[in-house]
């Protein structure tokens, strides 16, 4: 299977890193919504782009061999 499509099982350190990244994105979005409001097309785009960035950050964690079981 092509490496781009493989699933990676995380070890304990990897899980902790993913949890931390999720919390960082959640805090960032919460702070943005305080400053910018949570309604409107632009904030919907912000949420979508942060969701996309979070996905790739977590993928970066999962493909690093040191985070895999």
C-alpha positions, 0 to 999 in steps of 0.5 A, a space after each residue: 500500500 502507498 505510504 500516503 494511505 497507511 494507518 499508523 497506530 500511535 504509542 502513548 507519547 504520540 497520543 499525548 501529542 495529538 491530544 495536546 495539538 487538539 487542545 491548542 487548536 481548540 483554545 486558538 479557535 475559542 480565542 479567535 471567536 472571542 475577538 472576531 465573533 463566531 458567526 458569518 461566512 468568514 468564521 466558517 472558513 476559519 473553522 474549516 481551515 483550522 480543522 484542516 490544519 489540525 488534521 495535517 498536524 496530527 498526521 505529521 505526528 502519526 507518520 513520525 516513527 517515534 510516535 508509532 507503536 
